[in-house]
Amino acid sequence: MKYAVLGDVHANIEALEAVLADASRCGAERYISTGDVVGYNANPVECMDRLAALGAGTVQGNHDHYAAGNQNLDYFNPVAADAIRWTQNQLNAEYRQRLAALPMTQQAADFTVVHSSLDAPEEWKYIFSPEEAAPSLLLQQTPLCFLGHTHRPVAFRMQGERIGCNPYETLKLKPGWKYLINAGSVGQPRDRDPRAAYVIYDDQKQTVSLHRVEYDIPAAQAKIRAAGLPEMDALRLAAGY
């Protein structure tokens, strides 16, 4: 089975459609989302509907959680908070309920999916280092776990008590090891590469491959500006940060 793993779509329908076309060409059979389907960009409803039509297994991200109407927005910086408020106004009760109902973690076949961390998924911790990855890896019950949140693709590997961390293009998974892999971001990459990022996991070959896809960034930027969303949300798409 080939799984397309989509991280942090963030309401960017141009990036999502480009990624789905590429995943189809690569033979993807099932779709998984590491959360944050909404936020920052201008097409939250369209992205939610597109993933739902694919039957994508999706976990709840922090933008999904707050766009559903949960709590105040003190957690967010002003730019992100403005985008959340805008998103809330685009979603009717049905869509807000769909976001609220998303699980924090999900297991599919031989892997787990979470947005932020396995040790405290509701706290939205960022995992950048092996030290930050360790609590999740120790709790991980499957050989492989995909996450998002940082918008930066990176692979953490644990053998015994040793944890390594590095960027990746294609990984061959080794028996007895644990892997915690960030799939990057479809809708707002932050690793200085503006192309949409996603992962193909082949459970037969036991490989994880990172894919980068060009998409119509000016069209996404124009929608952000037309919607009155923060200008920073438009500018960072072209910068990949």
C-alpha positions as CSV (number, residue, x, y, z in Angstrom):
1,M,0.0,0.0,0.0
2,K,1.2,3.5,-0.8
3,Y,0.1,6.3,1.5
4,A,0.3,10.0,0.7
5,V,1.0,11.8,4.0
6,L,0.0,15.4,3.9
7,G,1.1,17.8,6.5
8,D,-0.2,21.3,7.3
9,V,-2.4,22.0,4.3
10,H,-3.5,25.3,5.8
11,A,-6.4,26.1,3.5
12,N,-4.1,26.3,0.4
13,I,-6.2,24.7,-2.3
14,E,-3.7,25.4,-5.1
15,A,-0.9,23.6,-3.2
16,L,-3.3,20.7,-2.2
17,E,-4.5,20.1,-5.7
18,A,-0.9,20.1,-7.1
19,V,0.1,17.6,-4.4
20,L,-2.8,15.3,-5.0
21,A,-2.1,15.2,-8.7
22,D,1.5,14.3,-8.0
23,A,0.5,11.7,-5.4
24,S,-1.9,10.1,-7.9
25,R,1.0,9.9,-10.5
26,C,3.1,8.2,-7.8
27,G,0.4,5.6,-7.3
28,A,-0.9,6.7,-3.9
29,E,-3.8,4.5,-2.7
30,R,-4.7,6.1,0.6
31,Y,-4.3,9.6,2.0
32,I,-3.4,10.7,5.5
33,S,-3.3,14.2,7.0
34,T,-1.2,15.3,10.0
35,G,-3.6,18.1,10.8
36,D,-3.9,21.8,10.4
37,V,-6.1,21.5,7.3
38,V,-7.3,25.1,7.9
39,G,-5.6,28.4,8.8
40,Y,-3.4,31.1,7.1
41,N,-4.7,30.6,3.5
42,A,-8.1,31.4,1.9
43,N,-9.8,28.1,1.1
44,P,-10.6,26.2,4.3
45,V,-13.9,24.8,3.2
46,E,-12.6,23.6,-0.1
47,C,-9.6,21.9,1.5
48,M,-11.7,20.2,4.1
49,D,-14.1,19.0,1.4
50,R,-11.3,17.7,-0.8
51,L,-9.7,15.6,1.9
52,A,-13.1,14.3,3.1
53,A,-13.9,13.2,-0.5
54,L,-10.7,11.2,-0.5
55,G,-11.5,9.6,2.8
56,A,-8.3,10.9,4.2
57,G,-7.5,9.9,7.8
58,T,-6.9,13.2,9.6
59,V,-5.9,14.2,13.1
60,Q,-6.6,17.5,14.8
61,G,-4.0,20.3,14.5
62,N,-3.9,23.5,16.6
63,H,-5.4,25.6,13.9
64,D,-8.2,23.1,13.4
65,H,-8.8,23.1,17.2
66,Y,-9.1,26.8,17.5
67,A,-10.9,27.4,14.3
68,A,-13.6,25.0,15.7
69,G,-14.2,27.7,18.3
70,N,-12.2,26.3,21.2
71,Q,-10.8,28.7,23.9
72,N,-9.3,32.1,23.4
73,L,-6.5,32.9,20.9
74,D,-3.8,34.0,23.4
75,Y,-1.8,31.0,22.3
76,F,-1.2,32.5,18.8
77,N,0.9,35.3,17.6
78,P,-1.2,38.2,16.1
79,V,-0.8,37.1,12.5
80,A,-2.0,33.6,13.2
81,A,-4.8,34.8,15.5
82,D,-6.1,37.1,12.7
83,A,-6.1,34.2,10.3
84,I,-8.0,32.0,12.8
85,R,-10.7,34.6,13.3
86,W,-11.1,35.0,9.6
87,T,-11.3,31.2,9.3
88,Q,-13.9,30.9,12.0
89,N,-16.1,33.3,10.1
90,Q,-15.9,31.1,6.9
91,L,-17.0,27.9,8.7
92,N,-20.6,27.1,9.5
93,A,-21.6,24.9,12.5
94,E,-21.2,21.7,10.5
95,Y,-17.6,22.4,9.5
96,R,-16.7,23.6,13.0
97,Q,-18.1,20.4,14.4
98,R,-16.1,18.3,11.9
99,L,-12.9,20.0,13.0
100,A,-13.8,19.6,16.7
101,A,-14.4,15.9,16.2
102,L,-11.0,15.1,14.7
103,P,-8.9,12.8,17.0
104,M,-5.6,14.0,18.5
105,T,-3.9,10.8,17.3
106,Q,-4.7,8.0,14.9
107,Q,-3.2,4.6,14.1
108,A,-3.4,3.2,10.6
109,A,-1.8,-0.2,9.7
110,D,1.8,-0.1,11.1
111,F,2.1,3.7,11.8
112,T,0.7,6.4,14.0
113,V,-0.3,10.0,13.1
114,V,-0.2,13.0,15.4
115,H,0.0,16.7,14.7
116,S,2.5,17.8,17.4
117,S,3.7,15.3,19.9
118,L,2.6,11.9,21.3
119,D,3.4,12.7,24.9
120,A,1.0,15.7,25.1
121,P,-0.7,16.2,21.8
122,E,-3.2,18.8,23.2
123,E,-0.3,21.1,24.2
124,W,0.9,21.6,20.6
125,K,4.6,21.2,21.4
126,Y,7.1,21.8,18.6
127,I,9.7,19.1,17.9
128,F,12.9,20.4,16.4
129,S,15.6,18.4,18.3
130,P,16.3,14.8,19.3
131,E,15.7,15.9,23.0
132,E,12.3,17.2,22.1
133,A,11.5,14.1,20.0
134,A,12.5,11.6,22.8
135,P,9.3,11.7,24.8
136,S,7.2,10.9,21.7
137,L,9.6,8.1,20.5
138,L,9.5,6.5,24.0
139,L,5.7,6.4,23.9
140,Q,5.5,5.4,20.3
141,Q,3.8,1.9,19.9
142,T,4.4,1.5,16.2
143,P,7.7,1.5,14.3
144,L,6.7,4.7,12.4
145,C,4.9,7.9,13.4
146,F,4.2,10.9,11.1
147,L,3.7,14.4,12.5
148,G,3.6,18.0,11.3
149,H,3.3,21.3,13.1
150,T,6.8,22.7,12.4
151,H,6.3,22.8,8.6
152,R,9.8,21.4,8.2
153,P,10.5,17.9,7.0
154,V,12.9,16.0,9.2
155,A,13.4,12.4,10.4
156,F,14.1,11.3,14.0
157,R,15.4,7.8,14.3
158,M,15.7,5.8,17.5
159,Q,17.8,2.6,17.9
160,G,17.9,1.4,21.4
161,E,18.5,4.6,23.4
162,R,20.2,6.5,20.6
163,I,18.2,9.2,18.7
164,G,19.4,10.8,15.5
165,C,17.9,13.6,13.5
166,N,18.5,14.7,9.9
167,P,16.7,15.9,6.7
168,Y,15.7,13.2,4.3
169,E,14.7,12.5,0.7
170,T,14.2,8.7,0.8
171,L,14.5,6.6,3.9
172,K,14.6,2.8,4.0
173,L,13.1,1.8,7.3
174,K,15.2,-0.7,9.4
175,P,13.6,-3.5,11.5
176,G,13.8,-2.8,15.2
177,W,14.2,1.0,14.8
178,K,11.6,3.7,15.6
179,Y,11.0,6.6,13.2
180,L,9.3,9.9,14.0
181,I,9.0,11.7,10.7
182,N,7.8,15.2,9.9
183,A,6.1,15.2,6.5
184,G,6.7,19.0,6.0
185,S,3.9,21.3,4.9
186,V,1.7,21.3,1.8
187,G,0.3,24.8,2.3
188,Q,3.0,26.8,4.0
189,P,6.5,25.3,3.9
190,R,9.0,26.8,6.3
191,D,12.3,25.2,5.3
192,R,13.3,27.9,2.7
193,D,11.8,25.8,-0.1
194,P,8.5,27.3,-1.3
195,R,7.4,24.2,-3.1
196,A,4.6,22.1,-1.5
197,A,5.9,19.2,0.5
198,Y,4.4,15.8,1.2
199,V,5.5,12.2,1.8
200,I,4.8,8.8,0.1
201,Y,5.0,5.9,2.5
202,D,5.3,2.5,0.8
203,D,4.5,-0.2,3.4
204,Q,5.6,-3.0,1.2
205,K,9.1,-1.6,0.3
206,Q,9.3,0.0,3.8
207,T,10.4,3.4,2.3
208,V,9.4,7.0,3.1
209,S,10.1,9.5,0.4
210,L,9.8,13.3,0.5
211,H,8.2,14.9,-2.6
212,R,8.3,18.6,-3.5
213,V,5.8,20.0,-5.9
214,E,5.6,23.4,-7.8
215,Y,2.2,25.1,-7.5
216,D,0.6,28.4,-8.4
217,I,1.9,30.6,-5.6
218,P,0.7,33.9,-7.1
219,A,-2.9,32.6,-7.2
220,A,-2.8,31.6,-3.6
221,Q,-1.3,34.9,-2.6
222,A,-4.0,36.8,-4.6
223,K,-6.7,35.0,-2.7
224,I,-5.1,35.8,0.7
225,R,-5.0,39.5,-0.2
226,A,-8.5,39.5,-1.6
227,A,-9.8,38.0,1.6
228,G,-8.1,40.6,3.7
229,L,-5.9,38.1,5.5
230,P,-2.5,39.3,6.9
231,E,0.0,40.3,4.2
232,M,2.6,38.1,6.0
233,D,0.6,35.0,5.0
234,A,1.0,35.9,1.4
235,L,4.7,36.9,1.5
236,R,5.9,33.8,3.3
237,L,4.5,31.5,0.6
238,A,7.1,32.8,-1.9
239,A,9.9,32.7,0.6
240,G,9.2,29.3,2.0
241,Y,9.3,30.5,5.6
